Amino acid sequence: MIPREKPAVWRRWLGIALRTVHLVGVTMMGAALSGAPTNYHAGALLTLGSGVALLFSELADRRVQLGELAGVVVLLKLAVVTWIAFDERHALPLFWSLLIVSAVVSHAPRGLRHWRALR
């Protein structure tokens, strides 16, 4: 792995803001899928948009690389959120699958998150 410098303070705050928006979108999606009167599509699009922004931010800060397990999982999650946004029939099981995969991968040991299939 390439050593990295700490990002500027404003970049850290940008990441915090993006994660906050991302959690709002995920919560809106989950609430709507559970029957709450909230906008399902707005939640999905907010999750997708903030997820893409987070990916670019983390790529720029070298916190994630697309060739590592964590990077591949992020791309898959973005694809599944896109699917969820346009296919409500499968949204609930996909939503829960995403939530579980996200929790496992984000809390997995560093060696697994940064594992590269192709060295």
N, C-alpha and C positions, 0 to 999 in steps of 0.2 A: 504494500500500500504506500502511496506517495504521502510524505509528511505534509501537513497543511498548517497554514497560519490561522490564527483566530480571525474570524471575520470582524469587520468594523462594528461598533456598537449599534449603529443605525440598521445594519443588516440583521443583527440579532433581533431587534425590535420588529423589523419587517417580518421575520420568520414567526415571531410570537403573534403578530397581528394576523398573518395568513393562517396559522394553525387555529386561531380563535374563530375566524370566519369559516374555516373548514369544519370545525366542531358544530357551529351553528347550522351549517348545511346538513351535516350527518344527522343532527338532532331533528331538524325539520323533516327529513326523509323518514326517519324512524317513527316520529310522531304521526305523520300522515299515514304510514303503512299500518300503524296501530289504531287508526280510526280518528285521530285528533283532527279538528278542523283547521288544518294548515296546508299550505300550497306544496304539494308533493313535487311537482316539476321544478318549482323555484328552489326547493331544497336540493334536488338532484343536480341542477345546473350550478348552484352555489358550491356544492361539494366538488363537482367536476372542475369548475373554473379555479377554485382555490387549490385544488389538488395539482392542476397543471402549473399554477404559479409556484407552489411549494416545490415541485419537481425541479423547475428551472432555478429557483433560489438555491436548492441543495446541490444541484449540479455545479452551479457557479462557485459555491463555497467548498466544493469537493467533499461534501458530507455523504454523498451517494454517487455510485457509478453504475451506469446501465448494465455493465457486464457482471456485476455482483448480484447475489441473490436478492438483496434489498431493492436494487434498481429494477430488476426483472419483475419483482412483486408489485412495485409501484406502477409499472406500465400495465400489468394485468389488472390491477385495481382500477385504474383509469378506464380501461376497456370495459370492465364490468359495470362501473358507474354509468358509462355511456349507455350500455345495454339496459340498465335499470331505468334510466331516464326515458327510454322509448318503448319499454315493454313491461307494463305494470303487472301482467299476468305472472311473470316470474320474479317480480321485484322482491317479494318478502323473503323467499329462501336465499336469493342472491345477496340481499342486504345483510342477513345474519351470517352468511358465509364470509362476506367481506369483513364484517366486524370481528369475527373469530380469527381469520387469517391476519388481519391488521394487528390485533393484540399479540398474537403469537410471534409474528416476525419482528415487530417493533421491540419486543421484550426478550427476544432470543439473544444468546451470547454473541458478542461482537464477531467472533470467528465464523459463526454461521451466517450472520447478516452480510458480512463482507466476503463470503465464500464465492470464488470464481469457478464456474464450471470449466471454462477454457483458460488455461494458464499459458 
